[in-house]
Amino acid sequence: MNSLVKISGRKWRSQIGFPFSSLNQVQIHLNQLYTQRDRLKILASSLIEEWNDRFPKGSVPVYLTRVSDKSYSTLRWRLSATHSNKASQISFSKIMLDYFHIDKDRKLVFQFESRRQDLDLQLSLILYEILRLESYIKNINTLTDIKKV
């Protein structure tokens, strides 16, 4: 059996399906992800604004918000303080269905939730990929520096 550490870097990357042939390509892809992330954050803000225009805060039991934490789930529903003693994170479930009785509103709420899920997943994937690529670049640069010593 051939040693995995003795095959060339190019052959190794091909064998594992590594999508980049150089650190420069990694950086180019990372820059593209930054652009995508920024575009999606604008769309997230627009979705929140559209929800607030249609259902002003306090008029319904929930509001849409953006959260920055390590879960990478950036768009979440929260209970409105006017409808609960304590605002907390909720899932899209019984409270949403119980409150929105009018079919027109219910359909609109489902459309918002569908868009929220799509946008949240895409943004989460991009944020995670950015994190991993930044870490990869840092680690490769550290290895390069060590090799020079």
C-alpha positions as CSV (number, residue, x, y, z in Angstrom):
1,M,0.0,0.0,0.0
2,N,1.3,3.5,-0.9
3,S,2.0,5.9,1.9
4,L,-0.5,8.7,2.0
5,V,2.0,11.2,3.2
6,K,4.5,10.5,0.4
7,I,2.1,11.2,-2.5
8,S,2.3,14.7,-4.0
9,G,0.1,17.5,-2.6
10,R,-1.6,17.8,-5.9
11,K,-2.4,14.1,-6.1
12,W,-3.5,14.1,-2.4
13,R,-5.9,17.0,-3.0
14,S,-7.3,15.3,-6.1
15,Q,-7.8,12.1,-4.2
16,I,-9.8,13.7,-1.4
17,G,-11.7,16.0,-3.8
18,F,-10.1,19.2,-2.4
19,P,-11.7,22.1,-4.3
20,F,-8.6,24.4,-4.2
21,S,-5.2,24.0,-5.9
22,S,-3.6,26.9,-4.0
23,L,-3.9,29.1,-1.0
24,N,-4.7,32.0,-3.4
25,Q,-7.7,30.1,-4.7
26,V,-8.9,29.6,-1.1
27,Q,-8.6,33.4,-0.5
28,I,-10.5,34.2,-3.7
29,H,-13.3,31.9,-2.7
30,L,-13.3,33.4,0.8
31,N,-13.7,36.9,-0.6
32,Q,-16.6,35.6,-2.7
33,L,-18.2,34.2,0.4
34,Y,-17.8,37.6,2.2
35,T,-19.7,39.2,-0.7
36,Q,-22.4,36.6,-0.5
37,R,-22.6,36.9,3.3
38,D,-23.1,40.7,3.0
39,R,-25.8,40.3,0.4
40,L,-27.7,37.8,2.5
41,K,-27.4,39.9,5.6
42,I,-29.1,42.7,3.6
43,L,-31.8,40.3,2.5
44,A,-32.3,39.2,6.1
45,S,-32.7,42.8,7.2
46,S,-35.2,43.4,4.4
47,L,-37.2,40.3,5.4
48,I,-37.3,41.5,9.0
49,E,-38.4,45.0,7.8
50,E,-41.1,43.5,5.6
51,W,-42.4,41.5,8.6
52,N,-42.4,44.6,10.8
53,D,-44.2,46.6,8.1
54,R,-46.9,43.9,7.8
55,F,-47.1,43.1,11.5
56,P,-45.8,45.9,13.7
57,K,-44.0,44.9,16.9
58,G,-46.5,44.4,19.7
59,S,-49.5,43.8,17.3
60,V,-48.7,40.1,17.0
61,P,-47.2,37.6,19.6
62,V,-44.0,37.1,17.7
63,Y,-41.4,39.1,15.8
64,L,-38.6,38.2,13.5
65,T,-35.0,39.0,14.6
66,R,-31.4,38.5,13.7
67,V,-29.1,36.9,16.2
68,S,-25.4,36.6,16.2
69,D,-24.2,33.6,18.1
70,K,-22.2,30.3,17.6
71,S,-25.3,28.4,16.4
72,Y,-25.2,30.1,13.0
73,S,-29.0,30.2,13.1
74,T,-29.2,33.9,12.5
75,L,-32.9,34.5,11.8
76,R,-35.3,33.6,14.7
77,W,-38.8,34.1,15.9
78,R,-39.1,35.7,19.4
79,L,-42.1,36.2,21.6
80,S,-43.2,39.8,21.8
81,A,-42.9,41.3,25.3
82,T,-46.5,42.6,25.0
83,H,-47.7,39.0,24.5
84,S,-45.6,37.3,27.2
85,N,-44.2,38.1,30.6
86,K,-40.8,37.1,29.3
87,A,-39.7,37.4,25.7
88,S,-38.0,34.1,24.6
89,Q,-37.0,32.2,21.5
90,I,-39.8,30.1,20.0
91,S,-40.2,27.7,17.2
92,F,-42.6,28.2,14.4
93,S,-45.4,26.2,15.9
94,K,-48.7,26.2,17.8
95,I,-48.6,29.9,18.9
96,M,-48.2,31.0,15.3
97,L,-51.0,28.8,14.1
98,D,-53.3,29.7,17.0
99,Y,-52.8,33.4,16.6
100,F,-53.2,33.8,12.8
101,H,-56.7,32.6,12.1
102,I,-57.4,34.5,8.9
103,D,-56.4,32.3,5.9
104,K,-54.8,35.3,4.1
105,D,-52.6,36.1,7.1
106,R,-51.8,32.5,7.8
107,K,-50.6,32.0,4.2
108,L,-48.4,35.1,4.4
109,V,-46.9,33.9,7.7
110,F,-46.1,30.5,6.1
111,Q,-44.4,32.4,3.3
112,F,-42.4,34.4,5.7
113,E,-41.4,31.2,7.6
114,S,-40.4,29.5,4.3
115,R,-38.2,32.5,3.3
116,R,-36.8,32.6,6.8
117,Q,-35.8,29.0,6.7
118,D,-34.2,29.2,3.3
119,L,-32.3,32.4,4.1
120,D,-31.2,31.1,7.5
121,L,-29.8,27.9,6.1
122,Q,-27.9,29.6,3.3
123,L,-26.5,32.2,5.6
124,S,-25.6,29.6,8.2
125,L,-23.7,27.5,5.6
126,I,-21.8,30.5,4.3
127,L,-20.9,31.7,7.8
128,Y,-19.6,28.2,8.7
129,E,-17.6,27.9,5.5
130,I,-16.1,31.4,6.2
131,L,-15.1,30.2,9.7
132,R,-13.5,27.0,8.4
133,L,-11.6,28.7,5.5
134,E,-10.3,31.5,7.7
135,S,-9.0,28.8,10.1
136,Y,-7.5,26.8,7.3
137,I,-5.6,29.8,5.9
138,K,-4.3,30.7,9.4
139,N,-3.2,27.1,10.0
140,I,-1.5,26.7,6.6
141,N,0.3,30.0,7.1
142,T,1.5,28.8,10.5
143,L,2.8,25.6,8.9
144,T,4.6,27.6,6.2
145,D,6.2,29.8,8.9
146,I,7.3,26.8,10.9
147,K,8.9,25.1,7.8
148,K,11.0,28.2,7.2
149,V,12.7,27.9,10.6
